[in-house]
Amino acid sequence: MSEIREIETPALLVDLGLLEANLARGAEVFAGRGLAYRPHAKTHKSAAIARKQLEHGAAGICCAKLAEAEVLAAAGINDILITTPVVGGAKIARLADLNRRIRAAVVVDDPGNAREIAAAAARAGVVVDVLVEVDVGQERCGVRTPEAAVVLARTVETARGLRFRGLQGYQGAGQLVRLHRERRAAVERASARLRLVVAALAEVGLTTAVLTGGGTGTAALDVEAGVLTELQPGSYVFMDASYGALEWEPGGAAPPFAQSLTVLSRVISRPSPRRVVVDAGLKALSSDAGPPLVMGLDSARFSFAGDEHGIVELDDADAPALGEAIELVPSHCDTTVNLHDTFVVVRAGEVECTWPIDARGRMQ
Ligand SMILES: Cc1ncc(COP(=O)(O)O)c(C=O)c1O
């Protein structure tokens, strides 16, 4: 076993003790009041972590993309919901084929797409579980009205090769709303839209066994709202600087989950005692949600200085020496993970093992 400071940098670190604490806390928060939870693997893209989530009581796993699901299925995960529509003949054939090996449910928001999946399923001799995606406020995918949901659910219900399972209503835009009361309001609006769709389906005799949605930012509020039957949290396993900045309870509270993911970088140049250059830039840390935080140095500021370089500046203390390691907290965990091949798994300051990021880059 080696120590953290001996790790070659830049490297993506996972603190196993903190990850395990997040998994245990997640099981408490998400499975409250009898809800099921199906964690989203788009965050970690790792069979090892998916298996741990299942050991912690998850009902199955979500994937964003078919290719992600194929990779996790090959690693033994056998109950997956693909939370993005699968469109186009070649991909639909792959979806049907995947259902020969595992249960791979999918969302739809278009009757023609549903019919194509039904035809491919019939050809492959499988039945594909289907959820109708409802736009509950994100203005991304999903049917916009209860009437459209009824038409689509009926198409699914009557198609040989498909089984209608329920609805997906994911309010992505609500996850990172900073203020607790505004996040709650977003959840209430989303829940009201989903309730209308459930009522419209019930009127024509369609039962929605599964109502799936929610993420790390809204999960506790979704449990309170009492509409969803299944939550899809992703980031809770790692957290990031964006989630760390939320108001978690009215008036403020520490995040319910710990920061278990960091990027380890190293000082490669020291132009002045208050300004150092580290070996992690845009290829080691995603920038879509801004720069990372510098762990343990509250007054330090990180700025990207190119693909391979970052600059760390301090106002009131000397920066670490040349060759010293600096841990950075990614601003967005999902997109940072996707830049790396491997997690370096550490516990109490020692490297325990590495895990491959199995579905890294698998977006087709
Ligand atoms: C459909 C869907 N469900 C769940 C999640 C998980 O969200 P989070 O990482 O905020 O927990 C995402 C994230 O983008 C998503 O797109």
The ligand as an SDF file (V2000), in Angstrom:
LIG
                    3D

 16 16  0  0  0  0  0  0  0  0999 V2000
  -32.7040   11.6450  -15.5120 C   0  0  0  0  0  0  0  0  0  0  0  0
  -31.7840   11.9110  -14.3720 C   0  0  0  0  0  0  0  0  0  0  0  0
  -32.0590   11.3520  -13.1740 N   0  0  0  0  0  0  0  0  0  0  0  0
  -31.2470   11.5410  -12.1080 C   0  0  0  0  0  0  0  0  0  0  0  0
  -30.0920   12.3130  -12.2000 C   0  0  0  0  0  0  0  0  0  0  0  0
  -29.1910   12.3950  -10.9980 C   0  0  0  0  0  0  0  0  0  0  0  0
  -29.0560   13.6520  -10.5370 O   0  0  0  0  0  0  0  0  0  0  0  0
  -28.0270   14.0720   -9.4000 P   0  0  0  0  0  0  0  0  0  0  0  0
  -26.6500   13.7690   -9.8730 O   0  0  0  0  0  0  0  0  0  0  0  0
  -28.2810   15.5160   -9.2940 O   0  0  0  0  0  0  0  0  0  0  0  0
  -28.3840   13.3090   -8.1900 O   0  0  0  0  0  0  0  0  0  0  0  0
  -29.7890   12.9320  -13.4200 C   0  0  0  0  0  0  0  0  0  0  0  0
  -28.6170   13.8110  -13.5270 C   0  0  0  0  0  0  0  0  0  0  0  0
  -28.3580   14.5200  -14.4480 O   0  0  0  0  0  0  0  0  0  0  0  0
  -30.6490   12.7290  -14.5330 C   0  0  0  0  0  0  0  0  0  0  0  0
  -30.3950   13.2890  -15.7300 O   0  0  0  0  0  0  0  0  0  0  0  0
  1  2  1  0
  2  3  1  0
  2 15  2  0
  3  4  2  0
  4  5  1  0
  5  6  1  0
  5 12  2  0
  6  7  1  0
  7  8  1  0
  8  9  2  0
  8 10  1  0
  8 11  1  0
 12 13  1  0
 12 15  1  0
 13 14  2  0
 15 16  1  0
M  END
$$$$
